[in-house]
Amino acid sequence: MNPLVSIVIPVYNGENFLKEAIDSALAQTYEPIEVIIVNDGSKDKTEEVALSYGDKVRYFVKENGGVSTALNLGIANMRGSIFHGSVMTIYIGLRKLSWKSGRSRTIRRKLSTQTMP
């Protein structure tokens, strides 16, 4: 059986890009995956977009603190032993998840050896 991959998507005011990012994550052929959305205090309709996916994603919301704190929250709550953070997509507004096209690297992490704040 393949190990669970956790895809963490931190987002701030990304309502215009979040649907495409989530759809891309869910369209991956690798299984099993979990998609974690961390809303970093958005003032737009980010929450509405994320919640429209129901149980297909795990959703967390926090006070705005920047991409690093949002990513850390996602990592702290992930269940997978392989981690991928798609930070570039939402914060810069790229049209596709960079990892789908192979431009970023997947980082292997063992949950048992991670130190969480």
N, C-alpha and C positions, 0 to 999 in steps of 0.2 A: 504494500500500500504506500502511496506517495505521502510525504509529509505535508501538513497543512501550511499554506502560504498565507500570511497576513498582509493585506494591501492597505496601507494607511494613507488616507487622503485628508490632509489638513486644509481647511478652507476659510478664507475671510472675504466676505462680500463677493462670493463667486457664483451667484445664481446664474449668470450667463454661461458658465463653463462647467458647472458641477454635473449636470445631467450627462453631458458627453463624457466626462471623466468616469462617472459611475458606470455608464453603459459600456465603456471600453474595458473597465476592470472586470465587469461581469461577463464580458464576451471572451475572456481568455479561455483557451482550450485546456490549460492545465487544471487539474482537480486534485485535491480539494483546496478551495480558497475561502477566505473571509474578507469582506470589504468593510473597513472601518472609516467612517467619516467623522472628523473632528472639526466642529464649528468653533472658530476662534473669535466668538463675539460678533458675528456678522450683524449688520443693520439692514440687510436686504432680505430677499426671500430664500436665502440659502437653506434655512431649516425646512421650509415647505417642500423644496426640491428633494432634500435628503429623506424626509419622512414619507414621501410619496413612494419610496421603494419598499416600505414595510420591512418584513423580516429578511429581505435579501441583503441588507446592510446592517451594520451595528453603528448607532449614531450617538455621539457624545457632543455636548456643548459646554463651553467654558468662557470665562471672561477673557477679553482680548489681552493677549500677552506676547503675541508674535508666533511665527511659524515654528520655532524650536520648541516652545512650550506645548503647542498643539500636537506636534509630532511626538513629543515625549508622552503626552497623555494617551495617544493612540498606541504607542509601544507598550506602555504600562498595562494596557487592557487587551493586548492581543493574545490570542490563543495558539497561534502558529509557531512553528520552530524555524520557519524561514520568513524573513521580513523584507518587504519592499515599501519604501515611502515614495509617493509620487508628489513631492513638494513642488517641483518645477511647474507642473501642469496648472494648478490653481493660482499660484502666486504670480506667475509671469503671464499666464493666459495663453499658453500654447494650445494648439487645436487638438492634439492627440496626447495620450499618456506617453511620455518618453520611453518608458520601459517596454511598451508593446512593440515599438519599432527597434528595440534593442540598443538604444543609445545610453542607457544607464545600467548600472550593475545591481544585481540582486545580492543582498548581504545576508549570509547565513548567520543566524544567532540561535544559541541554545537558551531557552528561557531560564533554565536552572542556573546559568552562569551570569545572567544579566543582573546588574545592580540598578534598582529603580529608586528614584528620589522619594 
